[in-house]
């Protein structure tokens, strides 16, 4: 939680001491709401801790895990889903609110057109079919950070269904994971449990997030391992970032994931009882939480017990999940069509307009870059994980005589130095133009790879671009053939065994001579000329 959201004075308070007194909402009055919910983490912490799990591989191998994921993604609209309040992260608590998102009586929602367009774009990007007429429904439940007492969501007629995401399975082969549905809904506000002087007795409420447009993307229970779940989330995030409908910033909660997980004996027909793991804020932690949860459930079954359908929280510090609510299942949300919103109709013409903004998606771009610029599959994949990086590469590749060399310098030399200096590409001292210049000089043989490395080192040490450093420190290069020939003669005379190998047909030995002469010239021999002359001399 950002500190500035904790300092504000306009925060609604929830009196925790009244928790669980069974008050109904008729007793509540703003600004003091009464929470009927205990702090979930506290509940977890006082539970008996299970013994450390260590099941044998033989026992684990008897069971088949089944995983389904529900991902909530905040849309990057300028305003909220049903009102004109600004849709942005943070801000002084309770300042981005109005009667509509506060759920005050008589206030009416008006659907944000941009949210619909983003939902359609995201849905099509993951292969969903768009339902021309979808219906908003009320999902009724009370929570202190959701003052209306219900959430506007979509229930039996969501805007999109039947999508898919392709992930690599354990062997690297493509595996189809079904997407059941994508629907539009609104986010709730936030309960602030920590950070105030009286946090031990009170929970504070910030409603700025209330009414933020979300899409919820629900997968089929097609995932079988925590690694597949990790790959699914990675692909989904990558695709969503390409469509630019969300920033998918997990730290700020723009992308949140709940995982449903169960285990069954291999070969069984029916899925086991599932638990829902909530509140995990990174893909790595989700993988860890699933690994833990699968082993926990197998342990329960092996001990003759029964897995309970419940929500569980991942505690990263302890590396385990904890029961959050148990017997509170079988929610009855009493869904009914939202009477304040008409059916949402996205006809063929509107769909066409929306889809005109569909960018080339990562997989397609990967294949095209590999074909167009002769890149390896690995390089093409790395360059397209991020749309902006892909754009920059393509621009540079088109400006250079050697796109392959641009990729190589960017992915190895530059990336390595950025990592060492702990800066990102946006703050690299070497611009993309600098990379193009470096690639072209290297390709033309005007600088050796050793000189390239030295020049780049200087760029990073001094924080200057490549063109400047190259102009100033232009390496002394020996391009005088007779001087190079003299050095080649010297190396040939000193290495008769390698000469014999070359003469016997092992032509790759030429590289050895190039290396030796380069060393002798202190890296200053013109590499193109050197290569040519070495072969000529050896053939003579
Ligand atoms: Zn509002």
Boltz pocket constraint, residues with backbone or C-beta under 6 A from the ligand:
constraints:
  - pocket:
      binder: B
      contacts: [[A, 80], [A, 83], [A, 84], [A, 85], [A, 96], [A, 97], [A, 98], [A, 99], [A, 100], [A, 101], [A, 102], [A, 210], [A, 211]]
      max_distance: 6.0
